[in-house]
Each structure stands twice: as C-alpha cells, then as structure tokens.
Amino acid sequence: FEQTNNDLESNVNNYTDSHMEKGAVYDTEIFSSPMDAYMAKVEKSVLLEIVEKTLNGNLGNYVDFACGTGRIISSLEKCATKSIGVDVSQSMVDIAKEKCERTQFFIKDVTKERLDFPPIDVVTSFRFFGNAQQELRDSVLQYLHSILRKDGLLILNNHRNPVSISNRLFSLSGGDHEMDLTYDKLRESLNRQGFTVLKTLGIGGWIFRHSFQRKEILESKMANVLERVSRVVVPTSLCPDMILIAKKH
C-alpha cells in the first residue's frame, strides 16, 4: 500500500511539474502546430455535436477536469446549468478565466484533496489521460466516478494512441513515441473504475503519413471530407485521437 501511494505521488508530481507553468505558452504550442491545431478544431466540433445530439444541448451540472486554459469549457459553459473547471495549474486557470464568463474554477490536486460538488451530470476531460501514468489515471477515474450522479456521463479523449496507424509507421522507422494508452487499455481502465463505454469516435484516422500534416492540407475542404469518411472506415483503435462517451454504472 505504501509503495502504491509513493508511485501515485510520483506520477502526480511528474504530471504537475510538466503542466504547472505552461499557461503562457500552452495555446501557442497547440495552434502553432498544424497537426495539433487540426486535432483541437475537430475535437471541439465533435464534442459540440455530442452535446447537441446526445444531450439535447443540455449538460446540467458540468465539470471539465484538467481544464487547462479553458479550450473545452469555454465552448461548453453556455450549455450547462452550472459550469466548473478543475486544474492543478494557476497559470493555466488564469488564462481560462479570461475566456469564460460563467464558470467557477478550482485549483486543486484531487488525488490529495477532494472537491465535493452537488451531483454532477457530465464530466469532460481532454488531453489528460494520454499524458498521465496508469496509477494517476486510475485515481482520477475513481474521483470522477464519485462526483458523477448515477448514470452520469464522462466524455474523455486520448490524443496519444501508441498503436494508431501513424504511430505504428513511426515506430517501424525507428522512432520512440513513449506512449502506452491504447484504446483497449483505456476501456479496461474505465470498466475497472465503474464506467461503461457507450460510444467511441476516432479522429484523424486518415492522417497516417507525415506528409499529410501540412497546414495547406489540414485546412482544406478535402480534409473535412476525409475526416468524415475515416470516422466510418478506420477503427477507433487505430486513430491517433479518440473520444469516448462512458456512463457511470
């Protein structure tokens, strides 16, 4: 038990150290990279579509975990009865506050200090689980399960799939992506912590060659068509980014 706690604290510290002071540069880093900017754009589009079609545009009491600079919650707060952002980084949250008009923010490490809310209907968490180690993933999922109401929804993504087509090709060429969170591993983690996966959506399945990651291609009308087609024909497990909708059971 002591070893497990030490491992978790180390994982939290590693994540926090790499995340804490990135507020000033985080958005710039994403949107200066054509690939990251494309993924962010499609993530937002897909998420808004999920909220509209699955939740009839109503999030109820809503938490965005690891909200960062507000990239996700700034688009969704208008759909919520109560909108809450949680992150460990003051610099990130300072920027998020500038983007949001009706969100309440908390700067807390929930693995060390709980935040208790009224029953939450929906939690989102984007670009967190792929960057965290397994002990931290499990701890956070336990916490998110505890704050969700019965049948509440967790909408999350993994933007660092190690077995995507593009990463497989990268590995074959001798590259080392240092990622471990596969689609199956994420599903197993969710099931183990009390969630049932209802739906999965792959993003960027058509971007399997480095030459496709150019701005002129990713911002073209062709990219929009290929994205829609690849979501149908490319298995989620092979996409570089994936969105999962899971229900608390």
N, C-alpha and C positions, 0 to 999 in steps of 0.2 A: 504493500500500500504506500509506504514511504517513497519507494522508487517511482511508483506511478505518479505521485504528487510532484516529485522532483522533475520528472520528464515533462509533465504538463506545464510547470512553471517555466522550464527552459524553453518549451515551444512557444508559450505566450510571450516571453521576453524576446525571443528571436523575431516573432511576428511584429511585436510592438516596436522594437528598435528600428526595423526596416520601414515601418509605416508612420512613425510618430511625427517626423519633421518634413513630410513630403507635401504638406498642404500647398505651399507656394508653387510647387512645380508639377504636381500630380496631373492637373488638367492639361498643362502644356505638354507633358510627356505623352499623354494619350493622343491628343489631337495633332501633334506634330508627326506622328507615325501614321502613314496611310492605312495600314492594316488595323492598328488599334482604333483609329477614328472610325473606320468602316464597321468594326465589330460593335463599338459603342452605339453607333447610329442604328444598327439592326437590332441590338439588344433592346434599345428604347422602343423601337417600332413594334417588336414582338410583344414586349411587356404591356404596352398600351393596348394592343389587340387582345391580349389575355384578359386584362381588366375589363374591357368592353364586352367581350363575348362570353367569358366565363363568370364574371361577377356583376354583369349588367352595369358596369361603370361605378360600382359602389364598393369601396374597400372596408367600410366600417371603421373600427378601431385598428389602426395600422402602424406597424413598426418596420423601419428599414434598419437592419442590423449591419454594422460595418458600413455606415452611410457615407463615409469619406467626405468628399467635397460637395455632396448633395446631387450627384449626377442623376441618380434614380429618383430620390424622394422629391426633388424639385418638380419633376414631371407628374408625380402621382399624388401630391398632397391635396390637390383640388378634388380628388376622388374620395377622400377619407373624411369620416366624421371627426376622428382625432388622429393626428399625424405625429409620429415620434421617430426621431433619429438617434441612433446609438453608435458611438465610436470611441476609440481609445485616444485619438489624436486631437488635441486642442487646435492645432494649426489647420487640420482638415475641417473641423466643425466651424471654425471662424469663417471659412470660405463658404461652407454650406449655408450658414445663416444669411449670407448676402443674397443667396439665390431663392430662399424660401420665405414665404410670408406668414404661414400659419402652422409651422412645425415646431414642436418642442424638442430640444436637443439635450442629450445626456452624454457626458464624457466619463465613461466607466469601463473597467475591465470586469465583465460579468462572470468570469471564471473565479474572481476573487471577492466580488461584492455584487450581490443580486440587486436588480432593479425590479420592483414589483409594480405591475400595472393592472388596471382593470382588464378583464378577459379580452385578449387580442384576437381579431378576426383573421387578419392576414399579416404575415411577415415576409419581407423580401430580403435577400442577401446576395449581392452580386460582387464578384471578383474577390471573394474572401476564401472560400473553401479550397480552391486550387492552390492558393498561396500558403495555406496552413498545414501543419503536420497533423497526423491522424489523431493523436491524443487531444489536440486543441479542437479539431473538428467534432469529435465525439462530445466533448464538454460543452461546446456551443450548441450543438443539436439538442442535448439534454435540456439546456436552459430554454431554448426556443420552444421546445415541446411543452415546458412547464408554463409558459406565459400564454400559449395559444388556448383558446376555448376548444371544447370538444368539436371535432370536425373542422377546426380552423385550418387554413392553408398556409403552407410555406412555399414560396416561389424563389428558387435559387438557381445559380448557374455555376458551371465550371468552365472557365475560359482557358484552361491549361491541360487539355486532354492529351496524355502522352501517346495514345495509340491512334490519334487522328491520322488520316492519310498523309497530311503534310509532315507531321512529326515522325511517322514511320520512315518516310523518304529521307528526312533529315538524319535520322539515326543510321540508316543504311549508308549515308555518305560520310559517317564518322562523327556526326555531331552528338552532343550530350545535352538534352533538354532539362534534366534534373527535375522531372515531374513524375508523379506517381498516381494521381487521382483519375483512374479510368471511370467510364460510365458504370460498369458493374460494381466497382468498389464504392462509388457514391451511392448507388441504390442500396447496397448491402448496409452501408452506414446509416442511411435513412431508416431502413427497416429495423435495424438493431435499436435505434433510438425512438421507435414508436411512430414512424411515418409510413404511409402507403403512397407510392408514386402513382399518380393518376394519369399524367401525360408528360411526354418528353418532346422537345423540339431541338433540332440541330441547327447551328448557324455556321455559315462559311464552308459548308461541305464541298463546294466547287473550287475552293481556293487551295488546291493541293500542290501547285507549283509556285516557286518563289517569284517567277516572272509575272504571275497574276497579281502580285501585291503592290502594283504601281498605282499611284493616285488616279491617273487617267482611266485605268480600267475599273478600279473600285468605285469611282464616282460616275460611271457611265450607266446608261439605261440598260445595257446588256447585263450589268452586274445585278440589277434588280430582278431581271428575268431569271438569271442563273440561280440566284438565291432562292426564289420561289420553287424552281424546279428541283434543286438539290435537296430541299427540305422534304420532298416527296420520295426521291430516288436514293438518296445517300442515308444509310443508317445513322441514327443519332450517335451511336458508339464510335463512329469514325469521323465525326465532325470536330473541328478544333475548339468550338464553343458549343455548349449545350445548356438549355434551360429546362428545369424540371418543376412540375407542379406536384406537390405532395400534400396529403391530408393527414392530420393528426388522428391516430386511432388509439 
